[in-house]
Amino acid sequence: MTTLLTSNDRGGRTRQTLPIAGLALVIALVVQFIGELDIDLGIGSIIIFPMVWGLLLGLLVSIQRFRPLGIDLQKVAAALVGVAVMLLVARLAFNIGPSLPTLADAGPALLLQEIGHLLGTVAIALPLAVLLRMGKATVGATFSLDREPSFAMVSEKYGPDSDQYRGVLAMYVFGTMFGAVFITLLTSLVSNWKIFDPLALAMGAGVGSGSMMAASSASIVAAYPGDEQAILGMAAVSNLITTILGVYVGIYVALPLADRFYRFLTRGGRAAEATVAEERVPKDAERDTAENRAFREQVASAAGEIKLPLWLSLGVLTVLGIGTASVAAGHMSLDIVGGYAVLLALVLVGLVLAKLSRKVSAIVWITTVGAYVSSPWFFASDTLNRLVSSVDFLSIATIMLTLAGLSLGKDLPLLRKIGWKIVPVGLVAITASFLLSVVIAEFTLGAWG
């Protein structure tokens, strides 16, 4: 995460970081003031959260030609994203800890439904993405539906300047804007078949996204109004379990499995190693047009990461985070500052433990330690939870996605390559994840009640 820099390098990195920090702060504050937009389509709603506005505005700034944002500045934004995801995971850990007793009391049916999410994305959506030639972005787009934690897993393993990361970003935007609408239609259709237990349907609704879970639950309740309380309660617990287990399943099972399955389907040869950019390059030299040469030059200039000192990254993100969280809360408070101090301490502890252990990633350490110190079993959990709860979770996501948007101008040729392909892949991933989870829950409910 850090590199040895000369004094000139340090000064240069600082000068490059400050403009990006300023842009990100302005955009994040503006979109946080705008708030969320709820568009009612009659069959469901599209909710555009501030974090999506931040991503879109960041992208517009990144690609505008009036005063172009240099490639190095965009790479600085990408480097900040890599640290921002750790803060996001630290905040997520404080959502997990208080709910650990619920996980301990969960039955086999609730725990096993996670298999449905895993099989739905990796076993079904991934082959479709390979068929559509999405390149390495396939792995990031199809290993999980677990939303924000996916950024952390892929960023740590492949880096925020990888095709896999771009796949996560594409799926995230698709799921955020259209996931709730689509799963509303899907669950309404399946619920009205009247062939599944409503509790099994509720378990399938817990796909790791709060908005998608709520939309799906509403459709199930409409079909089974007499079971409303049981359905809503089961869906909430299922979503919680998916969130808790999703971090560990994603890191140790889903992401490695998706990577190996992708390599197997592409036969481990050149196709498996090819990036989205390389698939565009013609094999016949006579077909090497000026357009293709320009495309390769754009990709080459975007390649490579910039490393920032940890103190600089965390300092910038703390300022951005406190400002955005204060707007989200409607006021500035010492609790928000204290909450960020706790999150920063947790990130540093995770990085130190990861360096000492070498085999366990910082994301796992941050999640595990954070979940423990926020659980009822830790003596200071009440104080820590009070401080961290003042930091709005989505405000950190807004910072992360705003920075991601500012870094995307350099990746636009590669994102165009993914383009429309994320739509069928996303629809299949959501459908398969929900249906397989419901089927597994149906059988396990019959076996264990």
N, C-alpha and C positions, 0 to 999 in steps of 0.2 A: 504494500500500500504506500510505502514511502520509498524515496530514492535519495542517494547522496548527491546533493547539488552544490555547485560552487555559488559564491555570493552573487555573481552575475546571473546565473541560472535562477537563483531564488528571486532576485529582483524582477527578472523577465517573467517568471511564472506569476508573480504577484500582480504585475502590470497587466497580464493577460486575464487573470482571474477577476479582478475588480470590475471591468466593464460587463462581464458575463453576470457577475453577482448583482450589479446594479440593474441590468435588464431583467433578470429573473425576479428580483424583488418588486420592481414596478409591475410586471405582468401578473405575478402571484397576488399582489395586493389588489390590483384592479379586478381580477376574476373572482377573488374572494368576496369583494364588495358586490359584484354582480350576482353571486349566488347561483343556485341551481335553476334550470329551466325545465319545467314539466310540460311536455307536449302531448296532449290527449288525442289519441288516434281512434278512439271509440272502442277498438278491440284491445286496447292496452295503451300504455304511456311510454314515451321515450323521455328519460330523465337525463339531461346533460348537466353533469356536476362541474363545479369550478375546476377540478383537475383536468377535465377534458377541454374546457375553454383554455386553460393554461397550455396544454399540449398544442392546440391549434394555433393560438397566438404566437407561441414560441416558434412553431414551424413557419408561420408567415414572416416573422422577423428574420428567421434563418435563411429563407429563400428569396427575400425581397432584393431588388437590384438597385434601389435608390442609394443605399449606403451598405454595400455587401458586408456580411458578417464573415470574417476570414476563417479559413479552414482551421487554423490553430485555435481560434476562439471557440469554434464548435467542438473541437477535441477537448478543450478545457471543460466545456459544459458536460460532455460525455464522462469525463473523469469525475466530476462532481456527482453525477448520477450514481456512479459506483459506490460512493460513500453514503449518499442519501438513502439508498435502499437498506443499508444497515440500520440507519435511524428508524426507518419504517418498520423493519423487523423488530427492533427494540420496543417500539410502541405496540406492535402486534402482540408481543410476549406478555404485555400487561393486560391484554384482553384475554389471554389464555389462562394465566395463573389463577384468577378468581374462580374459573370454571373447571378446574381440574377435578374437584370432587364429583362434578356431573359426569365427567369422563370415567371416573372410577366406578360409578354406579351404572354406567351404560351396559345394556345387554348385548349379546352376540349379534342380533339383527342390526343394531345401530352401528356396531363396529365393522361388520363385514360389508356394509353398503359402500364403504370406501373402495372396495375391489371393483364395484361397478363403474366408479368414476375413472379408475385406472384403466380398466379394459376398454371403456368407451372411447377414451381419447387415444391411447397408444395403439390398441389393437385394430381400431376401425378408422379413426380420423387420420392417423399417420399414413397408412397405405394410400389413402386418397390424395394426401398432400404430395406424396412421392410420385403418384401417377400424374399429378398436375405439374410436376417439375418445379416445386418450390425451393429446391436446394436445401442447404443446411438450415434455413429458416423453418423447415418442417419440424425439427426437433423442438425448438422453442414454442412453436404455435400449437403443438399437439401433445405435449407431455402432461399437461395439467389444465384444469379449469379454475385453479385455486387463486386466481386473480393477483393481488398485490404481492404475496410471497413469491410468486413465479419470477418476478423481476429480480429478486434477491438471489434466488438459486442460479438463474442463468447468468446474471451479471458476475457472480463470484466465480462460476466455473469457466465461462467462455469470454467474459469481459463485455462492457457496454458498447463495444465497437465491433461486435460479431454479428454474423447472419442469424445465429440462434436468438440473440437479443432482439433483433428486428422482428423475428417471428413472434416473440412474446408481445412486443409492442403492437403489432398488427392485430393479434387475437384479442388483446386487452381493449383496444379501441372498438373493435367489432362487438365484443361482448358487452361493453359499457353502453354503447349506443343502441344496439339491436337485440341484445341477449334477453332482456326482460320482456320485450314484445313477443319475441319468438317463443320463449318458454311458456308464456301465457297461452298462446294458441295451442302449443303442444300438449300441455297438461290439461287444458280444457277438453281437447279431443280424446286423450287417453282416459281421463276421469269419467267421461260419459260413455265409455265402453262398458263400464260397470263390471269389469272382470278382475280388478285388483282391489285389495284391501285399502281403504283410505289411509291407513297408517303407513302402508308400504309406499303409497304415492307421496305421502308427506316426507318420508325418509329420502326418497329420490329427489325431492325439491331442494335438499340441502347440498347444493353444488359448490358452496364456498363463496357465494356472492350474496350479500344481503338483499340487493334490489331484485335479483333473479329469484331468490328464495321467497321473498314477499309476494312477487307477482305470481309465481307458481302456486303458492299456498292459497291465494285468493281464488284461483281457478278451481282448485280441489274443494275448497269450502263451498263454492257455488254448486258443485255437483253433490256434495254431502253436507248440507247445512246443519244437520243434527249433530255432526261430529266436529264442529268448528274448533272448540277449545283443544281437543285432543290433536287435531291436525296441526294447528298453529304451534302448539307446544312441541310436538314431535319434529316438525320442520325446523324449528329454532335449534333444538338440541342436535339434530342431524347436521345442520349447517355449522354449528359450533365444533362438532367432532371432526367434520371435514377440514375445518380451519386448523384445528390443533394437530391432527394426524397428518394433514397435508404437507406441512413443512418437512417432517421426517420421511414420509413416504416419497415426497418429491425428490429430496436430496439423495436418499439411499436406494430408492427403487425406481420411481417413474422416470426421472431424468436419465440415469444410466441405461435403463431398459429402452427408452425411446431412442437414445443415441445408438445403441447396439442394433436395435431393430431397423433403424434407418440405414445403417451401414450394411446390414444383411440384405435388405431389399434392394440396395444399390450395388450389391455384391462386393462391397469393400474395396472396389477399385477406384479409378479416377473419378467416377461419378459421385462416390461417397465423399471424396475430398474436395470436389469442386464447389466453389462458392456460387451464389446466384449470379455474380458477375461473369464467372468463367463459363457458365452455361450459355451465356449470350455470345461468346466469342466463337466465330465460325472456324471450323477445322480446315476449310479450303482457303488458302491464302488469296485466291482470286476474288473471294467474296469479302475480303477484309476492307470494307468500305470506310469512308471518312467518318460516318456515323458511329461505326463500331470502334474505330480508333479513338474518337472523342469520348465514347463511353468508357473505354479502358483507362483513359487518362484521368477521367473523373473519379473512377473507382480507386486508382492508384494513389491519387492525391488524398483521398479520404482514409486510406489504410494507415494503420499505426496508431498507437495510443500515446497520450501525454500523461505522465505521472506527476501528481501534485503532492507536496508535503502534507502529512496527515493533519498537522496543526492548522494549515491554511484551509484545507477542505472543511474540517469540523468547525473552524471559526466562522467561515462564510455561511455554512449551512445553519449554524446556530442563530446568526443574525436574521437570515431569511425565515427560519422556522418560527422564531419568537414573534416576528412581525406578522406573519401569516396567521399563526395561532391566535394572536391577540385580536385580529380582525374577525376571525371565525367566532371567537368568544364574545366579541362586542366590547371588550375592554382589555387593558393591560393589567397584569397582576404579577405579584411575586411568585405565586404558585406556578405560573407558566414558565417563569425563569427557572424555578426549582425543578419543575418537571423536565426541562431540557437538560439541566445539570445531571439528573438521574439517568436520562437516556444517553448522554455523552459518556458517563461513567460506565454504563452497561456495554456500550460499543467498545470502549477501551479495554474493559475486562475480557470481552469476547476475543478481541484481536490478540491480547497477550496470551490467553489460554490456547488459541489456535496456533500461535507460534511455538508454544511449549510442547503441545501435543503433536503437532505436525500432521497428524492423520485426520483430525476432526476439524471441520471448517468453522470459521468465525460465525457464520450464520447459525449453525447448530448450537454453538456455545451461547450466543446472544439469546437465542430462543429459550434454551434450557435454563440458563441462569435467571433470565428475566421472568420466566414462568414460575420458577421457584420463589424468588423474592417477592412476587406479587400474589403468591398463593396464601391461603389461610394458615399454612404451616410455618410461615416465616414470621418472626416476632415483630418486624417493623413494616409488615405489608400494608397496614392501614395508612400509615404516613406516606409511604411510597406511592400507593395507589391514588391517594388524594392529590399528590403533586402531578403525577403523570396523567391522570384523568383530565386535568385542566388543559392538556395539549390535545387538540382535536386530531384524531387519526387521519382524517381526510385532508387536513391542512398540510401534513407532511407529504401525502400523495400528490397534492397540488404542486408543491415545490419540486418533487422528483420529476413529474411529468412536464412541468414547465421547462426544466433543464433539459429533459429528453427532447422536447420540441426544438429548443435552441440548437441542439446538436444534430438535428435531422437533415438540414440542408445538404450536408455532404453525402448523405445516404439516399437522397431522393432517387437517383437512377436505380438503386437496388430495390427500394420500396415500390417503384413502379413495376418492377419485375414480379413482385408478389401480387400487387394490384387486386383484381377481382377474385383471385384464387382463394383469398381468405374467407370469402363469403360461403361457398359450398363447404369448405373445410370446417368453418365455424359452426355452421348449421348441423353438420354431421356430428361434430364433437359434442355439442350440447344435447342433441337427440339421443345419441348412443349412451352418453354418460347418464342421462336421466332414466332411460328405459332399462338399461342393465342394472342400475341401482335399484329400481323398483322391482325387477324380477328377482334379484338376489334377496331383497328385503321380504318379498312375498314368501319365498321358500323358507327363509330363516324364521319368520314370524310363525309359520306353520310348524316348524320344528321346535322352537323355543318359546313361542308365545310372546 
